[in-house]
Amino acid sequence: MIGETAKISIEKTTTSKIDSVDFNNIKFGKHFSDHMFVAHYANGQWDELQIVPYGNISVSPACAALHYGQAIFEGMKAYKNKQGEVLVFRPYENAKRINISAKRMCIPEIPEDLFMEALTRLLQLDKNWVPTQEGASLYIRPFIFASEPVLGVRPAEEYTFMIITSPVGSYYGEPVNVKIETEYSRAADGGVGFAKAAGNYGAALYPAKLGQLKGYHQLVWTDAIEHKYIEESGTMNVFFHINNKLITPSLERKTTLPGVTRDSIIHIAKHWNIPIEEKRVSVQEVIEAIQNGTLKDAFGSGTAATIAQIKKIHFNGIDYELPPIENRELSNKLGQYLDCVKRGTEPDIFNWVMKIV
Ligand code: COI
């Protein structure tokens, strides 16, 4: 039950796994910290709030999420500052977004105070898992799934909310090659593209795999109707710096995830007086800008990906090489600045960083 302060029971592990992790060489999403948060929803309320040792969970084979895909998730990151304090980047945005996803997927909302309390307690307990190495952080994965055993197609009446955390290095270890996708679609008008719904990621795997077999790390999705307008890149939002203006696909059609890193970049660009426009970005204008030399930079943005510079873009049978990475003034500067804000070495002028005390 949620009150002024959520009552979370805590069972600590007796055998920490931390010494088994090589923090100088961590792959994304392969290691998990010692504890996890779990809550259950039934009879119209979130209850049974607990932090327990990380481990397998038991669900019914009839668990509704497994059959009808009522599952959503979030991604955030925690860092350590020079004093060894834990800093989380913009967690309130993730608390808000999980509830936007929840509404679209008929999942009960998580009260913001529960989300924040669960996150804080978990990070207090597992603070030693937040890496200090350059480029590393603690990835935080909150998620909710329908856990009611039921085969009828209807919104489930029972749910499980969990938070697990994972020390990670970079998601893409190098600048990425992407393919503009014009056959398959990620999201349609009226669909769930704006939600962080598990099914969006599952449905993207097959076309992404076809691209990966040809050497592209990711696809750049286009609109489902004409395949003429760029939307996002599945694990990232995308930005192009053309004619000294930063452009990024707008969100109003609700086919693109409203990324927290995307929003941060827009704020920073405005603060730096860099012209920025959220608009429908056509594939044609990007290709023409590459051809006539006005495209100076292109990059993806995301919590996991941070700022992933795009090295090569494939469209319609042609590979277009983009300007050399070392000449990318904007993405290099943005990447560095954001990293410093997250680690507390730049003043937090936007009030984005939450300290765990
Ligand atoms: C994130 O950036 O947090 C994501 O969710 C992308 C991906 C790891 C699924």
Boltz pocket constraint, residues with backbone or C-beta under 6 A from the ligand:
constraints:
  - pocket:
      binder: B
      contacts: [[A, 74], [A, 75], [A, 76], [A, 201], [A, 234], [A, 235], [A, 236], [A, 302], [A, 303], [A, 304], [A, 305]]
      max_distance: 6.0
